[in-house]
Amino acid sequence: MNKVIVIGSLNIDVQQRIERLPLQGETLGINKQTTAFGGKGANQAVAAARQGAAVHFIGSVGQDEGGRAYKELLKEEGISTATIKEIANEPTGTAYIMLEPDGHNTILVYPGANASVTVADIEAAEALFVDADFVVAQFEVPQEAVLAGFRLAHKYHAKTILNPAPVRTSIEEAILAETDLVVPNETEAAALAHLAPTTDIEELAPVMASLRAKGMDNAIITLGEAGVYYDVDDVTGVRAIFKVQVVDTTAAGDTFIGTLAAHLTPDFSNLEEAILMATRASSLAVSHAGAIDSIPTLAAVQAANADV
């Protein structure tokens, strides 16, 4: 199984169940509120670890109860936390997740300690990169840290996977030059392509053409209920999702990416098999509530019904 390094965020998720999003100036009640561990980086790391990958995490938490508890949780998942630093003057990051009855969510994030990940932190962890297979990152930590990590990945011949989230309209050319595979959702892909968001498979070719023109030659676009569109090393296709009762979509994309990093070979030769596993895992994740709590194990994914 792969050795995966995740450079990313660790958040305390405050999930609020609501009937609908409030309008500007409107006050609505919250039906239920719970607190759990989340953050795109942590979700992706746990997903990879539960699929059997050897996972190392580079990130930051506050010197607070949440940060200490988070490191213990990751250790219990078998994830190396030696390169997670504790920040004295910032709290552990927090995400406020507004969850509607149909399972869809809207999220506000306060980065806190996540914003303190530095190039020096990446360089101090260089020994981890020597035998890594994949380095995974998102944009919930500073871009200069992502760039430093991707450069180290290529120094030691590891492949890089970029999740361009939160959504943005451009990515630094230097980061793109070090990115082997970009994995956005349909909203993120559309923003990067400067086109309208779409989950229509027939309309995704122009989106991919625009991404390619901007330097993103290999992409897997997750489309929620519409499945997955991929164009990697001239292999193009669509993977349908598994039919499940949607409960909570919070960690679906992160589960997909972490599972992909665990199963994909560095030469991408098993691309379609790895996408199948990742699609199974994300489908299982949305059928359960929570972020990390919803991420399935390898055994659960292997037992999933293969019919779609």
C-alpha positions as CSV (number, residue, x, y, z in Angstrom):
1,M,0.0,0.0,0.0
2,N,1.1,3.6,-0.6
3,K,3.0,5.9,1.7
4,V,1.0,9.2,1.7
5,I,2.0,12.6,3.1
6,V,-0.9,15.0,3.7
7,I,-0.1,18.7,4.0
8,G,-3.4,20.1,5.3
9,S,-5.9,21.4,7.8
10,L,-7.2,20.1,11.1
11,N,-10.5,21.7,12.2
12,I,-13.0,21.2,14.9
13,D,-16.3,20.9,13.1
14,V,-19.4,22.5,14.6
15,Q,-22.3,21.0,12.7
16,Q,-25.6,22.7,12.8
17,R,-28.7,21.0,11.4
18,I,-31.1,23.6,9.8
19,E,-34.2,23.6,7.7
20,R,-32.7,25.9,5.2
21,L,-30.0,28.6,4.8
22,P,-31.0,32.0,6.3
23,L,-31.6,34.9,4.0
24,Q,-29.5,38.1,4.6
25,G,-30.7,39.8,7.8
26,E,-32.8,36.8,8.8
27,T,-32.5,34.8,12.0
28,L,-33.3,31.1,12.0
29,G,-33.2,28.4,14.7
30,I,-30.8,25.5,14.7
31,N,-32.5,22.1,15.1
32,K,-29.4,20.3,16.5
33,Q,-25.7,21.1,17.0
34,T,-22.8,18.7,17.4
35,T,-19.0,19.0,17.5
36,A,-16.6,16.6,15.9
37,F,-13.2,16.5,14.3
38,G,-12.8,17.5,10.6
39,G,-10.9,19.6,8.2
40,K,-10.1,18.7,4.6
41,G,-6.5,17.6,5.4
42,A,-7.5,15.4,8.3
43,N,-10.4,13.9,6.5
44,Q,-8.2,12.9,3.6
45,A,-5.5,11.6,5.9
46,V,-8.0,9.4,7.8
47,A,-9.5,8.1,4.6
48,A,-6.1,7.1,3.3
49,A,-5.2,5.5,6.6
50,R,-8.4,3.5,6.8
51,Q,-7.7,2.1,3.4
52,G,-4.4,0.8,4.6
53,A,-1.9,3.5,3.5
54,A,1.0,4.6,5.7
55,V,0.1,8.2,6.4
56,H,2.1,11.1,7.7
57,F,0.5,14.5,8.5
58,I,2.1,18.0,8.3
59,G,0.0,20.7,9.9
60,S,-0.7,22.8,12.9
61,V,-3.1,22.9,15.8
62,G,-3.5,25.3,18.8
63,Q,-2.1,24.6,22.2
64,D,-5.6,23.9,23.4
65,E,-7.7,20.9,24.3
66,G,-9.0,20.5,20.8
67,G,-5.5,20.3,19.4
68,R,-4.3,17.8,21.9
69,A,-7.4,15.6,21.4
70,Y,-7.0,15.9,17.6
71,K,-3.4,14.5,17.7
72,E,-4.5,11.6,19.9
73,L,-7.3,10.8,17.4
74,L,-4.9,10.7,14.5
75,K,-2.5,8.5,16.4
76,E,-5.4,6.1,17.1
77,E,-6.0,6.0,13.3
78,G,-2.3,5.0,12.8
79,I,-1.3,8.4,11.4
80,S,2.1,9.8,12.2
81,T,1.7,13.2,14.1
82,A,5.3,13.9,14.6
83,T,5.2,16.8,12.2
84,I,2.0,18.4,13.6
85,K,3.2,21.5,15.6
86,E,1.3,23.2,18.4
87,I,0.8,27.0,18.0
88,A,0.6,29.1,21.2
89,N,-1.2,32.2,19.9
90,E,-3.8,30.6,17.7
91,P,-6.6,28.2,18.4
92,T,-7.2,25.0,16.5
93,G,-9.1,25.7,13.3
94,T,-12.9,25.7,13.4
95,A,-15.5,24.9,10.7
96,Y,-19.2,25.8,11.0
97,I,-21.2,23.3,8.9
98,M,-24.8,24.2,8.1
99,L,-26.5,20.9,7.1
100,E,-29.9,20.9,5.3
101,P,-32.4,18.1,5.4
102,D,-31.4,16.8,1.9
103,G,-27.8,16.2,3.2
104,H,-26.2,19.2,1.5
105,N,-24.0,21.5,3.4
106,T,-22.7,25.0,3.5
107,I,-19.4,25.6,5.4
108,L,-17.7,28.6,7.0
109,V,-14.1,28.1,8.2
110,Y,-11.9,29.9,10.6
111,P,-8.3,28.8,9.8
112,G,-6.8,29.4,13.2
113,A,-3.5,27.4,13.6
114,N,-3.9,26.0,10.1
115,A,-2.6,29.4,8.7
116,S,0.6,28.9,10.6
117,V,2.0,26.0,8.5
118,T,5.2,27.3,7.0
119,V,7.8,26.4,4.4
120,A,10.2,25.7,7.3
121,D,7.8,23.1,8.6
122,I,7.8,21.4,5.3
123,E,11.6,21.5,5.0
124,A,12.0,20.1,8.5
125,A,10.0,17.1,7.4
126,E,12.1,16.4,4.3
127,A,13.1,12.9,5.5
128,L,9.5,11.8,5.2
129,F,9.5,12.5,1.4
130,V,12.4,10.2,0.6
131,D,10.2,7.2,0.1
132,A,6.7,8.7,-0.3
133,D,4.4,7.6,-3.1
134,F,2.0,10.6,-2.9
135,V,1.9,14.0,-1.4
136,V,-1.7,15.4,-1.0
137,A,-2.6,19.0,-0.2
138,Q,-5.5,21.5,-0.2
139,F,-5.7,25.3,0.2
140,E,-6.8,25.4,3.8
141,V,-3.1,25.9,4.6
142,P,-0.8,28.6,3.1
143,Q,0.0,28.1,-0.6
144,E,3.8,28.6,0.0
145,A,3.7,25.5,2.2
146,V,1.9,23.5,-0.5
147,L,4.5,24.6,-3.1
148,A,7.4,23.6,-0.8
149,G,5.8,20.2,-0.2
150,F,5.2,19.5,-3.9
151,R,8.7,20.5,-4.8
152,L,10.1,18.1,-2.2
153,A,7.7,15.4,-3.5
154,H,9.2,15.8,-7.0
155,K,12.8,15.9,-5.6
156,Y,12.2,12.4,-4.4
157,H,10.0,11.2,-7.3
158,A,6.7,11.1,-5.4
159,K,3.4,12.2,-7.2
160,T,1.4,15.1,-6.1
161,I,-2.4,15.4,-5.7
162,L,-4.0,18.9,-5.3
163,N,-7.5,19.5,-4.0
164,P,-8.1,23.1,-5.0
165,A,-10.4,23.9,-2.1
166,P,-11.7,26.2,-0.8
167,V,-12.9,27.3,-4.3
168,R,-10.7,29.8,-6.1
169,T,-10.5,31.2,-9.6
170,S,-6.8,30.7,-10.2
171,I,-3.8,28.8,-8.8
172,E,-0.2,30.0,-8.8
173,E,1.7,28.8,-11.8
174,A,4.5,27.5,-9.7
175,I,2.1,25.2,-7.8
176,L,0.5,24.0,-11.1
177,A,4.0,23.2,-12.4
178,E,4.5,20.8,-9.5
179,T,1.0,19.2,-9.6
180,D,0.5,15.8,-11.1
181,L,-3.2,15.4,-10.5
182,V,-5.8,18.0,-9.6
183,V,-9.1,16.8,-8.0
184,P,-11.8,19.5,-7.7
185,N,-15.5,19.2,-7.4
186,E,-17.7,20.6,-10.1
187,T,-17.9,24.1,-8.4
188,E,-14.1,24.3,-8.0
189,A,-13.5,23.0,-11.5
190,A,-15.9,25.6,-13.0
191,A,-14.3,28.4,-11.0
192,L,-10.8,27.5,-12.2
193,A,-12.1,27.1,-15.8
194,H,-14.0,30.4,-15.6
195,L,-17.1,28.7,-16.7
196,A,-20.5,28.0,-15.2
197,P,-20.7,25.0,-12.8
198,T,-22.1,21.9,-14.3
199,T,-22.6,18.2,-13.5
200,D,-23.7,17.5,-17.1
201,I,-21.2,15.0,-18.5
202,E,-21.6,16.4,-22.0
203,E,-20.6,19.8,-20.8
204,L,-17.5,18.8,-19.0
205,A,-15.2,18.5,-22.0
206,P,-14.9,22.3,-22.3
207,V,-14.2,22.6,-18.6
208,M,-11.4,20.0,-18.9
209,A,-10.1,21.8,-22.0
210,S,-9.9,25.1,-20.0
211,L,-8.2,23.4,-17.1
212,R,-5.7,21.8,-19.5
213,A,-5.0,25.2,-21.1
214,K,-4.2,26.6,-17.6
215,G,-1.7,23.8,-16.9
216,M,-3.9,21.2,-15.2
217,D,-3.3,18.3,-17.6
218,N,-4.6,15.5,-15.4
219,A,-7.9,16.0,-13.5
220,I,-10.6,14.0,-11.8
221,I,-13.8,16.1,-11.2
222,T,-16.2,14.9,-8.5
223,L,-19.8,15.6,-9.4
224,G,-21.8,14.6,-6.4
225,E,-24.8,12.6,-7.4
226,A,-23.7,12.7,-11.0
227,G,-20.6,10.6,-10.4
228,V,-17.0,11.3,-11.3
229,Y,-15.5,12.6,-14.6
230,Y,-11.8,11.8,-15.2
231,D,-9.2,12.8,-17.8
232,V,-5.8,11.5,-16.8
233,D,-2.9,10.5,-19.1
234,D,-5.3,10.5,-22.0
235,V,-7.7,8.1,-20.3
236,T,-11.1,9.7,-20.1
237,G,-14.3,8.4,-18.6
238,V,-17.2,8.6,-16.2
239,R,-17.8,6.6,-13.1
240,A,-21.3,6.5,-11.6
241,I,-21.9,6.7,-7.9
242,F,-23.3,3.9,-5.8
243,K,-27.0,4.4,-5.0
244,V,-27.3,5.1,-1.2
245,Q,-29.6,7.1,1.0
246,V,-27.8,10.4,1.4
247,V,-27.5,11.5,5.0
248,D,-24.6,14.0,5.0
249,T,-22.2,15.0,2.2
250,T,-19.7,16.7,4.4
251,A,-16.6,14.5,3.9
252,A,-17.5,12.9,0.5
253,G,-14.9,14.6,-1.6
254,D,-12.2,14.2,1.1
255,T,-13.0,10.5,1.4
256,F,-12.7,10.1,-2.4
257,I,-9.3,11.8,-2.4
258,G,-7.8,10.0,0.5
259,T,-9.0,6.6,-0.8
260,L,-7.6,7.5,-4.3
261,A,-4.2,8.3,-2.7
262,A,-4.2,5.0,-0.9
263,H,-5.0,2.9,-3.9
264,L,-3.6,4.7,-7.0
265,T,-0.3,3.5,-8.3
266,P,2.2,6.3,-8.9
267,D,2.3,5.6,-12.6
268,F,-1.5,5.9,-12.7
269,S,-1.7,2.5,-14.4
270,N,-4.6,1.3,-12.2
271,L,-6.5,4.6,-12.5
272,E,-10.0,3.2,-13.2
273,E,-9.7,0.6,-10.4
274,A,-8.6,3.3,-7.9
275,I,-11.4,5.6,-9.0
276,L,-13.9,2.7,-8.4
277,M,-12.6,2.2,-4.9
278,A,-12.7,5.9,-4.2
279,T,-16.3,6.1,-5.5
280,R,-17.4,3.3,-3.3
281,A,-15.8,4.9,-0.3
282,S,-17.3,8.3,-0.9
283,S,-20.7,6.7,-1.5
284,L,-20.5,5.0,1.8
285,A,-19.4,8.2,3.5
286,V,-22.5,10.2,2.5
287,S,-24.8,7.5,3.9
288,H,-23.5,8.3,7.4
289,A,-23.5,11.5,9.5
290,G,-20.4,13.5,10.3
291,A,-17.0,14.0,8.7
292,I,-14.3,11.6,10.1
293,D,-17.0,9.4,11.7
294,S,-18.5,8.7,8.2
295,I,-15.3,7.6,6.5
296,P,-15.3,3.8,5.8
297,T,-12.6,1.2,6.3
298,L,-11.0,-0.9,3.6
299,A,-13.1,-3.9,4.7
300,A,-16.3,-1.8,4.3
301,V,-15.4,-0.6,0.9
302,Q,-14.4,-4.1,-0.3
303,A,-17.8,-5.4,1.0
304,A,-19.7,-2.7,-0.9
305,N,-22.0,-3.8,-3.7
306,A,-20.2,-3.3,-7.0
307,D,-23.5,-2.7,-9.0
308,V,-24.3,0.8,-10.0
